[in-house]
């Protein structure tokens, strides 16, 4: 580093005309320093930004047309579940992950404020009182002496942001603060999607538990019929054992459903910021939950709706400003400092005539040789810029892929649910017929056992398929970035 320091210290004991002359000389010298600055910054490099090169599809491959609107802001109300709505609203205000994300916003805003302070002058005040005693042994006259001095002054310093380094640093910090806001939205969307997913899993477990209990009642009823036939000599002990085994198997599955119900309730408690001991959820059945029609919206709008994409974009813009700041570091640093105050040997005359003084300094510092430090910092920020560019591109591609996957899952699970419901109806009819004929004694036990197992499996599968459809709907909302605000100015032309 090479430092050129041009200063002028003027005491009020000197003629007033000397102050003006020195001030003019200082101004001329400083102007000359500014004229030299561009010559000293000859190592400045290119400022071009990398191209985004985004491939935006015109419509979703699995979407039917291109909807002009997306899902509503309160998208969870489309499921027509009052308890789910309460949980969603409570998660928005009480979820601790969201609260932590809000705290990160406060940190980012504070960092932006710190970065912005470099654009403003720094002003500080100081006061000093000194009393000095000189020993008699050190005096040539052999007499001890005491001396006092008092001073108070203001010091101001300011770095001219001639090349925009401090401004670029501030903009980078501000974009980081913007990114933390979108990260908060991403956390909130993830938390609410988790609330929906865990709530539906709880409902599915309750449905499976009810089905298992109904199946256990049916198996027990059939077991009673077989025992009656065994007592009458029309059935053997193997038939009884097989039916007892089936009933025991169904009974053994009941605790597994209880585990799922209670564990999902505990997870929901955490998502709404409460302890499981002070949280209760009623639940119900997936049959009472509606599956809303979800308009996927225009693909081009997805970039502006998904908070993770917006966060990646803000991080990329922040990196662009960081590169600008690193490039500006090759230029000279120009600083101004000034000190103004009063000083006196007697406190009574501190603010009297002749006590005033000031000091003004202009300095310019130009990097000449730093062992490649500045060049390394520039290359590091450029590498970070390229990394965030690829991250942004990947976020956009993942966003479109997430929507496609969710659309595929929702459509196929809807069709699968329809077909599985038909299978349940057929299995129910077959079981009812076989049970009736068993009572009449015109069907063997193997047929009844097969129809029981088929019905039990079909009913349980239907609940799981219905759950998969609900989870696909939640995933689609999450892939779309949650609810979309109404379009300003109506639909596009």
N, C-alpha and C positions, 0 to 999 in steps of 0.2 A: 504494500500500500504506500502511496505517496500522498502526503498531507501538506497542503499549502494553507497557512493560517495568517490572515491579515487582520490586525486588531488596532484599536485606537482607544487609549485610556486618557481621559481628560479630567482634570481636577478643577474645581471652581475657583481655585486661587489664581488660575491663569486668565489672561484677557479673554473676553467674550468673543472677540474676532477670531481667536485661535480655534475655538470650537467649531465655528461654521466652516473654516478652511479645512480642518481635519475631516469633518463630516462629508464635505464635497469630495475630498480625496478618497475617502473610504468608498463612497458611492461609485466613483470612477473605477477604482480597483475591483470592486465587486462586479461591475458591468463587464470588465475585462475578463474576469474569471468565468462569467457566463458565456462569453464569446469563445473561450477556449474549450468549454465542455464538450461540444459536438466533436471536436478534433480528438479529444481524449477517449471518446467512446467508439472508436473505429471498429471494435470487435463485435458490435451488435449484429445479431443474426436475423434470419427471415422470420416473419410473424404469421405465416399461413397456417390455417387450422386444417386438420384432416377431414376428409369428406365422410358424411354419415353413411351414404350408400344403402339406404333402407329399401327393402322390397315389401311394399304394402299391397296386400291382395284387395281386389274389388269386393269380394264377398267370401263368407266362410264356406268351405267345401261341403260341410254337413248342414249348413244353414239353408233354409228355404227362403230365398229372396234376401233383401237387405233392409232391415227395419230402420226407420228413421229415428226411433227412440230406443232407449235401453230400459233396463229394469228400474222400478221406482226406488227412491232413496230409502224408504222403509221396506225393503224387499222381503223381509222376513214375515210381514203381515200376509203375504200371499199364501202362506201355508194354512191360514185360518185356525191358528192355535193360540188361544189367549195366554196360556202358560208360557209358550215359547216366546211370545212378544214381551212378556214381563221379564223373562230371563235375558233376552237380547238387550232391552233397555237398561237393565241393571248392570250388565257387562260393560256397556258403554261408559257408565259413570264410576264403576267400582273395580274393574279389572286392573290388577296390579301391573301387568305387563304394559298396558296402555299408560298407566301412571308413570312408570319408569321411562317410557318413550317421551312423555311430556317433559320429564325432568331433563332428558337429553336435549330437548328443544331449548330449554332455558340455558343450558351450557353452551349450545351453539350460538344463541343470541348474545351471550356474554362474550364469547370469543370474537364475534363480529364487532362488538363494541370496543374490545381491546385492539383489534386490528385497525379500526377507524380512528383511534386516538392518535396515530402517527400523522394524520392529515391535519391535526390541530396543534396550535402552539402549546408549549408546556410552560406554565407560570408557577413559580414557587417564591415564598417569602422566607426571610431569615433575619434573625436578630442575634447580636453577640455583644457580650460585655466581658472585658479582660482587665485584670489588675495584676501588675507585675512588680515584684520587689527584688531589687538588686542588692546583694550582700555588700557589706563594707569592705570585706577582704578583696573583692573583685574590682573595687573602684580605685582609681589612681589617687583620688582625694581621701580615701579611707572613710567615706561617708556612705551609709546605706541610703538608697532612694526607692521611692514607690511611684508607679505610673499606672494610670487607668486609660482605657480606650473603649469607646462605645460605637457600635455601627448597626444599622438596619437597612436592608435593601431587598429589592425584588429582582429575580432573575427570570428572564424569558428566553426560550430557545425554540427554534422552528427549523425543520428540515424541508427545504423546497422539494416538492414532489414533481421535479421538472420532467422526469421521464415516465411518470405514471406508475412507479413501482408500488408505492403505498396504496394508491387507488386500486391497483390490480389485486393487491393482497386483501384489501377490504372487500372487493367484489367476490373474491374466492371464498372468504369467510361467510359472506352473505348467502352465497349459493349453497354452501354447506349447511347453513341454517335452514334453507328451503328444503334441502334433501332430508334433513331430520324431520321436518313436518310431514313429508310424504312417507318416510319410514314409520312415523307414528300412525298414519292412515293404514299402512300395510299391516302393522301390528294389530290395529283395531279390527281390520277386516279378517285377519287370521283368527283372532279371538272369537269373533262373532260366528265365523264358519265353524269353529270348534264347538261353540255352544250348540249350534244347529245339529252338527254331526253326533255329538254325545247325547243330545236329547232324543234324536231319532233312534239311536242305538238302544237307549233305555226303553223307549216305547216298543221296539222290536223284541227286546228281551221279555218285556211284560206279555206281549202277544204270544211268544213262544212258550212262556210259562203257562199261560191259560190253555193253549192248545195241548201242551203236555198233560196238564191236569185233566182236561176233557178226554184225552186219549187214555189216560190211566183209568178214568171212570168207565170208559167203553171196554178196555181190556179186562177190568175187574168184572164187569157185567158178563162178558163172554166166558170168563173163567168160571163164573157161577153156573152158566148153562152147561159147560163141559163137565163140571163136577156132578151135576144132576144126571147127565147121560152116563157118566162113569158109575154112579151109584145104581143106575138102571141096567148097567151092563152093556150099553151101546157105545161106550168110549173106553179107551185104554189109558193106562197111567202115563204113556208117552204124550198123549194129547194134553193131559193135565199139566205135565211138566213143561211142555213147550209154551203153553199159555201163561203159566206162572213166570217163566223166564222172560217172556215179552213184557208182562206187567212190571216185573222187577227192573228191567232195563229202562222203561219209561220213567219209573219212580227214581232211578238213580240219576237221571238227567235234570231233575228239578233243582238241586243245589247249584248246578252250573249256571242256570238262568238267574238265580238269586244273586250269585256272585256278580254277573254282568250288570244287573240292575243297580246294586249297591255301589259298585265301583264307578259306574257312570254318574251316579248321583254325587259321589265324592268329587269326581272331576268337574262336574258342573258347579259345585260349591266353590272350588278354586277359581274357576273362570269368572265367577261373579264376585270374587274377593271375600269369600266367607269361609269359615271352617265347617267341615262336614257335620260337626256336632250341633251347629246352629243353622242347619240348612235342611229343607225338606222339599221334595218335588213329588207332585201327585202322579204325573204321567198320564197314561191312558192307553190308546191304541193307534197304530198307524192307519187303521181304517177311517179314523175321524180326521186325519190330516189331508188337506188338499195338496195337490201338486200344481203349482201355478204355471201358466204359460209364460215362458221367459223369452222376451224379444232379445235376440243377441246384439242388435244394433249394428251400425256400420263398422267394418274392420278398421277404417282409418281413425274412428273416434276412440278406439281402444287405447291408443297411445296416450290420449289425454285423460283417460278414465282410470287406468290401472296405476295405483300409487307406486308400485315398485318400479314401473317404467319411468314415471315422473321423477322418482328419486335418483335413478340411474342417469337420467338426463341432467338433473341439477348437479350431480357429482361430476359429470363430464364438463359442464360449463365452468364449474369451480376449478377443475384441472386446467382448462384453457386459460383462465385468469392467472393461475399459479405459474404457468409457462411464461406468460407476459411479465410477471414479476421477476422471474428468474432471468429473463433476457434483459430487463431493465437494470439488473444488478451489475451489468458490465459498464454502465455509464457512471460518471462521477456522482458522488454524493455531495450536495450543496447544503450547508447548514448556516443558520444565523443565530447568534446569541447576543443578548444585551443584558446589562446589569445597571440598575438605577437605585440610588439610595443616599443615605447620609452617614457620615462618620465624624467622630469628634473625640478629643481627649477628655472632655468634661461632659457629663450628662446634661447639664443645664444648657449647654450650647449645641446639643446634638441636632436640633432642628433650627438652628440659627443660620445667619448668613455665612457663607463660606464652607458650610458642612456638606453641601451637595456634591455628588460625583456620579459619573456614569462610565460604563465600558461597553463598547460595541465591537462585535467580532463577526467576520464572515470567513467561512472556511470551505474548501473544496477538496474532496478526497477521491482520487482516481486509482482504481485497481491496476497495477502494472504486472506483477507476478505473484500468484497465490498458489502455485503448485498444482493448478488445475481444479481448484476448489469450486470456483464459480461455474466452470464448464461442466464439472461433475454434477452440480446441483441442477443445472439446466437440463442435462441429459436425463437425470433422474425424474424431473417433472415431466419431461417429454415422454418417458417410458410410462409413467403413471397415466398420462393423458391417453396414450394408445391403449393401455389396459382398460381404462374406463370406457373408451370408445367401443372396444369389443364387448365389454360388459353390457353397455347400452344396447348394442345390436342383438346380443344374446337375449336380453330381457324382452325386447320386442318380438323376436322369433318365438321365445318361450310363451309369451302372452298369447299369440295367435294359436300356437300348438295346444295350450291349455284349454282354450275355448273349443277347438276342434275335438279334443279328447272328451271334454265334458258333453258336448253335443252328441257325439257318438254314443257315449254311455247312457245319456238320458233317453235317446231315441230307442236304442236297443233294449234297455231295461224296461221301458214302457211296453214294448212289444212282447218281451219275455214275460212280464207280469200278466198280460192278457192271456197268453198261451198257458201259463201255469195255473191261472184261475180256472181255465177250462179243464185242465188236468185234475184239479181238486174236485170240481163238480162231478167229473166222471168217476173218480175214486170214491167219493162219498156215495154216489148211487150204487156202485158195485158193493161197497161195504154194507149198506143198508139191506140190499137184496140178500147178500150172503148171511147176514145175521138173522134175517127173517126166515130164510130157508133152514138155517141151523135149528131154529126153534121148532120148525116143522119136521126136522129130522130127515131132510131130503138132500143135504149137501154134506160133504165130508169136512173134517176140521182143517185140512191143509188149505182148502180154498178160502175158508174164513181167515186163517192166519195170514195168507198172502194179501188179501184185500185190506186187512187191518194195517199191515206194515206199509202197503202202498199209500193208503190214506194218510197215515201219520207222517210219512216222508213228504208227501205232496203238500200237506198243510204247512209243515215247517219250512219247506223250500219256498213256498209262496211268501211267507213273512220275510225271508232273507232277500228274495227278489224285490219285494216292495221296499225294503230298507235300502237296497242298492240303488233303486230309483230315486229315493229321497236324497241319498248322499250325492248322487249325480247332479241333482238339482242344486244342492248347496255348492258343489264344486263349480257348477256353471256360474252361479252368482259370484263366487270368489274369482273365477277366471276373468269375468267381465269387469272386475274391480269394484264390486258392490253396486249400490244404486247410482243411477246417473241423474244429475240435475236436469230440469226441463231445458230444452234448447231455446236460447234467446232468439226471438224473431220468428218463431214458428219453424215449420219443416223446410228443408232445403228445396231449392227449385229443381 
